[in-house]
Amino acid sequence: MYDPVQLRTFLTVAQTLSFTQAAARLGVRQSTVSQHVRRLEEATGRPLFLRDTHSVELTEDGEALLGFARSILEAHERAAAFFAGTRIRGRLRFGASEDFVLTRLPEILEAFRHEHPEVELELSVELSGTLHERLDEGRLDLVLAKRRGDGDERGRLVWRDRMVWIGAEGLRVDPDRPVPLIVFPPPGITRARALDVLQADGRPWRIACTSGSLSGLIAAARAGLGVMAHTRGLIPPGLVRVGGLPDLGTVEFALLRGPRSSAAAEALAAAILSGADRLTRAA
């Protein structure tokens, strides 16, 4: 028998790649997180994480446990909801970043609608910066988006990853010419990060393509028009990492609630947090 509490802790560490962040999200001590992971490793008889003072990574057995852990927890939650006898109703305005267009977020939303058929779900897909603005204006109830930058701790951390430069296979950036950039329009958070990093490094740049659609950016990149900053775990098919450019640092995706929380928002937030590992995988 695998303890659901330990499995939830395991999933949270896998999503944040940090024992400290997992503890913060779960509201427990870091020593408790370590204890849960250790007991789960004893139960499976396998190491689940490779960890040192600087990084945390899943082992192959840890990757294998992700799907089992999620299935066990989903079954546990369905049983709890059934016997609780409560039905959630109302309107829920949910905003998701363009980054999740090609992931398995639709599967999470489909399961949520199946579990809560009386919730009127309205989905908006926008740039992270736009979603932050709409949330602040009270036009959205729940948002899944990039955090605005260093020091921004609003919302609940869903997962963290590195940002990398990507482009068409075989693309080379000439160090003696401006970097050709493929970017979202303002207020895109990724756009701002790319420009800030290049400016700090003293690298000249030019805009080769601007599009408010992730599909448009991907098409331009596949055509070899330039490079784009992108989350490492969400690199689209047909594009690869491009070297020779300054480090872009890390990016954090968080769930942010509006001022008027609701049972529907809480339920969807819980579903996204429990299935966050699916957000790093292409559909």
Helices and strands as residue ranges (DSSP letters): H 4-16, H 19-26, H 30-44, E 49-51, E 56-58, H 60-84, E 90-97, G 98-100, H 105-115, E 119-126, H 128-136, E 142-146, E 156-168, E 179-183, H 189-201, E 205-210, H 214-222, E 228-231, G 232-234, E 239-241, E 250-257, H 263-274, G 276-280
